[in-house]
Amino acid sequence: MDLYKQALKAIRDMVEEARQMALPDPMVMSLATVDAAGQPSVRTVYLQAVVDSGLVFFTSCHSRKAIQLAANPRAAVCLYSQPLARQIQVEGTAWLLGDEEAAIYWAMRGRDNQLAAWASGQIESLESREQFEQRLAEYRQRFDFQREVPKPHHWCGYCLAPERIELWKKSWRYPQQRVCYQKTADGWSVTHVNP
Ligand SMILES: Cc1cc2nc3c(=O)[nH]c(=O)nc-3n(C[C@H](O)[C@H](O)[C@H](O)COP(=O)(O)O)c2cc1C
C-alpha cells in the first residue's frame, strides 16, 4: 500500500475504532483556517467522510471560515480521541466540492439538519435565540409539502487535500509515538518524529 493510502487508512481506522467502541463524536475535528491578515482561527466541525482525495466537511459559504478559505485555502485539522490515546493532524489545502458532490452528502443529512442548514447563515448577528427558532419554523413551513428539502446554495462542502499527516499515539512501551507522512515532489515520505 502506498504511504498516502496508509495514512488515510490510519484516519479511517481511528474513526472506525471510536465508532465500534461507541465513543461520543467519533467524527469531530478542530478546523484551523487563517484570515487575510494571517490571524488563525479554529472551530469544531464534523468530518463528513475520508475519501481518496482527502477529508470532507461542510459549512455555510457565508461563514467566517468559508470567507477565510476563499482568501486562503490553506487549512489544518486535528482529531483527538482521549479514550484511544490518539491524535491525527492533517495540513493541506481545502477545495470546494462541486454542487453535484455536495448534493450527495446533502441527501444523507436528516430533514431536521437540512432545515437547520437553511436557517443557519453562521455570520450574521441574531437579536435573540428565538429569531433563529422563528427562521427554522419558517423553513419548516416552506418545505412542509415537499418530500425532499433542496440544498441551499450557501451550504457547501470542502475537501482538505492533505500534504502532511501526523499520527500521534500513546503506547504502553514508550510514552508516545509520532509518525509523520509528508507529501514531497517525488510522492510521500514517512518519518518517525521524536515525541
Ligand atoms: C460538535 C460540533 C460539531 C460542529 N460541526 C459543524 C460542521 O460540521 N460545520 C459547521 O459549519 N459548523 C459546525 N459546528 C459549529 C462550528 O464549530 C462553528 O461554531 C461554526 O461553524 C461557525 O464557525 P466560524 O464562524 O469560525 O466559521 C460544530 C460545532 C460543534 C460543537
The ligand as an SDF file (V2000), in Angstrom:
LIG
                    3D

 31 33  0  0  0  0  0  0  0  0999 V2000
  -19.5610   19.0610   17.8420 C   0  0  0  0  0  0  0  0  0  0  0  0
  -19.6890   20.2160   16.8740 C   0  0  0  0  0  0  0  0  0  0  0  0
  -19.7950   19.9500   15.5210 C   0  0  0  0  0  0  0  0  0  0  0  0
  -19.9100   21.0060   14.6060 C   0  0  0  0  0  0  0  0  0  0  0  0
  -19.9570   20.7140   13.2770 N   0  0  0  0  0  0  0  0  0  0  0  0
  -20.0040   21.7230   12.3850 C   0  0  0  0  0  0  0  0  0  0  0  0
  -19.9450   21.4390   10.9870 C   0  0  0  0  0  0  0  0  0  0  0  0
  -19.8470   20.2910   10.5350 O   0  0  0  0  0  0  0  0  0  0  0  0
  -19.9810   22.5050   10.1450 N   0  0  0  0  0  0  0  0  0  0  0  0
  -20.0770   23.7890   10.5900 C   0  0  0  0  0  0  0  0  0  0  0  0
  -20.1220   24.6920    9.7660 O   0  0  0  0  0  0  0  0  0  0  0  0
  -20.1190   24.0830   11.9040 N   0  0  0  0  0  0  0  0  0  0  0  0
  -20.0780   23.0840   12.8060 C   0  0  0  0  0  0  0  0  0  0  0  0
  -20.0870   23.3740   14.1510 N   0  0  0  0  0  0  0  0  0  0  0  0
  -20.1560   24.7930   14.5740 C   0  0  0  0  0  0  0  0  0  0  0  0
  -18.7530   25.4230   14.4410 C   0  0  0  0  0  0  0  0  0  0  0  0
  -17.9180   24.9820   15.4920 O   0  0  0  0  0  0  0  0  0  0  0  0
  -18.7830   26.9610   14.3930 C   0  0  0  0  0  0  0  0  0  0  0  0
  -19.4440   27.4670   15.5210 O   0  0  0  0  0  0  0  0  0  0  0  0
  -19.4850   27.4890   13.1470 C   0  0  0  0  0  0  0  0  0  0  0  0
  -19.1810   26.6800   12.0140 O   0  0  0  0  0  0  0  0  0  0  0  0
  -19.0660   28.9200   12.8450 C   0  0  0  0  0  0  0  0  0  0  0  0
  -17.6610   28.9540   12.7080 O   0  0  0  0  0  0  0  0  0  0  0  0
  -16.8660   30.1790   12.0050 P   0  0  0  0  0  0  0  0  0  0  0  0
  -17.5820   31.4400   12.4270 O   0  0  0  0  0  0  0  0  0  0  0  0
  -15.4900   30.0840   12.5180 O   0  0  0  0  0  0  0  0  0  0  0  0
  -16.9580   29.9710   10.5190 O   0  0  0  0  0  0  0  0  0  0  0  0
  -19.9480   22.3410   15.0790 C   0  0  0  0  0  0  0  0  0  0  0  0
  -19.8310   22.5940   16.4440 C   0  0  0  0  0  0  0  0  0  0  0  0
  -19.6850   21.5530   17.3230 C   0  0  0  0  0  0  0  0  0  0  0  0
  -19.5330   21.8630   18.7900 C   0  0  0  0  0  0  0  0  0  0  0  0
  1  2  1  0
  2  3  1  0
  2 30  2  0
  3  4  2  0
  4  5  1  0
  4 28  1  0
  5  6  2  0
  6  7  1  0
  6 13  1  0
  7  8  2  0
  7  9  1  0
  9 10  1  0
 10 11  2  0
 10 12  1  0
 12 13  2  0
 13 14  1  0
 14 15  1  0
 14 28  1  0
 15 16  1  0
 16 17  1  0
 16 18  1  0
 18 19  1  0
 18 20  1  0
 20 21  1  0
 20 22  1  0
 22 23  1  0
 23 24  1  0
 24 25  2  0
 24 26  1  0
 24 27  1  0
 28 29  2  0
 29 30  1  0
 30 31  1  0
M  END
$$$$
